[in-house]
Amino acid sequence: RRSAIHGNGVFALEPIAKGERIIEYKGRRRTHAEVDAGDTGDADSGHTFLFTLNDEYVIDANHEGGVARWMNHSCKPNCEAVMEEADGDNRRRDRVFIEAIRAIKPGDELMYNYGITLDEAHTA
């Protein structure tokens, strides 16, 4: 539903315990070069739905993405992204899950820190 943070958000419908795995961040696996050269959403609106999976791949939730793409950033998050490496050498099979880092009440917006580092300040 609509979020006070940005556009749409994801909200808890029932209590979520600290440490609980909530959802997988899903989408098409694309190389960094493919993402840089292709259709990755509307960057000006802030809706690109990209998640860096590893040095080889990005999860592009603009394509085949799930509900987790609507989770907003927060500097005071109640969730975190947890990377899970697949067995073997195929980095395309790595996965990202969102887990609760504290107890969450029904109605709370689910948020995690995107971990984005900007080269320059974008706001005062």
C-alpha positions, -999 to 999 in steps of 0.1 A, spaced: 0 0 0 10 37 -1 40 45 21 49 77 40 85 70 31 83 67 -7 55 55 -31 44 21 -22 56 0 8 52 -34 23 34 -37 57 32 -65 82 -2 -82 84 7 -102 115 34 -102 142 69 -111 129 95 -123 153 131 -111 154 152 -133 131 123 -145 110 129 -149 73 101 -129 57 105 -129 19 130 -136 -9 140 -107 -32 131 -121 -66 137 -109 -102 156 -117 -133 194 -123 -129 213 -99 -152 249 -91 -155 261 -57 -144 268 -48 -181 233 -58 -191 218 -37 -164 240 -7 -173 230 -10 -210 194 -20 -208 159 -12 -195 161 -10 -157 130 11 -149 126 48 -144 157 59 -125 143 95 -122 113 82 -102 136 61 -80 119 29 -91 146 8 -106 142 -23 -83 178 -34 -87 196 -54 -60 233 -62 -64 236 -100 -59 274 -104 -63 303 -93 -85 287 -110 -115 249 -105 -112 222 -80 -103 186 -90 -94 164 -69 -116 129 -70 -100 116 -48 -129 114 -82 -146 98 -112 -128 101 -93 -95 81 -100 -64 66 -81 -35 100 -75 -18 108 -49 -45 83 -26 -28 102 -26 5 116 9 12 149 20 26 153 32 62 183 43 82 165 28 112 153 -5 96 134 -33 111 147 -58 85 179 -67 68 189 -83 35 207 -116 39 227 -130 11 228 -168 6 254 -182 -17 244 -213 -37 266 -244 -37 290 -246 -66 304 -220 -89 271 -207 -105 267 -173 -89 234 -168 -108 219 -192 -82 228 -170 -52 197 -156 -34 187 -127 -12 163 -129 17 148 -102 39 148 -111 76 135 -92 107 161 -77 129 136 -69 156 100 -78 165 76 -62 141 39 -55 149 10 -57 125 7 -25 105 44 -17 107 61 -9 74 89 -34 65 121 -15 57 158 -23 53 189 -3 48 198 -4 11 235 2 18 238 26 -11 269 49 -10 267 81 -30 297 98 -44 283 132 -36 255 146 -14 221 147 -31 203 167 -5 212 194 20 
